[in-house]
């Protein structure tokens, strides 16, 4: 695993966040049933950065 993998993952998370934001704005039932997941998505990038740093410290991932 490399830092490049985390960059790709961040890009996918951004796309997912954009899609869920759009769905939330145009579909009331999506917003009603997926509010908790949408809230979870907001914190995901922060947790991902922490995991990346921890894996880098443990020398599991390598800097590109």
C-alpha positions as CSV (number, residue, x, y, z in Angstrom):
1,X,0.0,0.0,0.0
2,X,1.2,3.5,-0.8
3,X,0.3,7.1,-0.3
4,X,-1.0,7.0,-3.8
5,X,-3.6,4.5,-2.8
6,X,-4.8,6.8,-0.1
7,X,-5.0,9.7,-2.6
8,X,-7.2,7.5,-4.8
9,X,-9.4,6.6,-1.8
10,X,-9.8,10.3,-0.9
11,X,-10.9,11.0,-4.5
12,X,-13.5,8.2,-4.3
13,X,-14.7,9.5,-1.0
14,X,-15.1,13.0,-2.5
15,X,-17.1,11.6,-5.4
16,X,-19.3,9.6,-3.0
17,X,-19.8,12.7,-0.8
18,X,-20.8,14.8,-3.9
19,X,-23.3,12.1,-5.0
20,X,-24.8,11.8,-1.6
21,X,-25.1,15.6,-1.3
22,X,-26.8,15.8,-4.6
23,X,-29.2,12.9,-3.7
24,X,-30.0,14.6,-0.4
25,X,-30.9,17.8,-2.2
26,X,-33.1,16.3,-4.8
27,X,-34.7,13.4,-3.0
28,X,-36.4,13.9,0.3
29,X,-36.7,10.1,0.9
30,X,-32.9,9.7,0.5
31,X,-32.3,12.5,3.0
32,X,-34.8,11.0,5.4
33,X,-33.4,7.4,5.4
34,X,-29.7,8.1,5.0
35,X,-29.1,11.1,7.3
36,X,-26.9,9.2,9.6
37,X,-24.7,7.9,6.8
38,X,-24.4,11.4,5.3
39,X,-23.3,12.7,8.7
40,X,-20.8,9.9,8.9
41,X,-19.3,10.9,5.5
42,X,-18.4,14.3,6.8
43,X,-15.9,12.8,9.3
44,X,-14.5,10.1,7.0
45,X,-11.7,12.2,5.5
46,X,-10.4,13.1,9.0
47,X,-10.4,9.5,10.1
48,X,-8.7,8.4,6.8
49,X,-5.9,10.9,7.4
50,X,-5.4,9.5,10.9
51,X,-5.3,6.0,9.6
52,X,-2.8,6.9,6.9
53,X,-0.5,8.5,9.4
54,X,-0.7,5.5,11.7
55,X,0.1,3.1,8.9
56,X,3.0,5.3,7.8
57,X,4.3,5.3,11.4
58,X,4.0,1.6,11.5
59,X,5.9,1.5,8.2
60,X,3.0,-0.4,6.5
61,X,2.6,2.2,3.7
62,X,5.4,3.9,1.8
63,X,5.6,7.5,0.6
64,X,5.6,7.9,-3.2
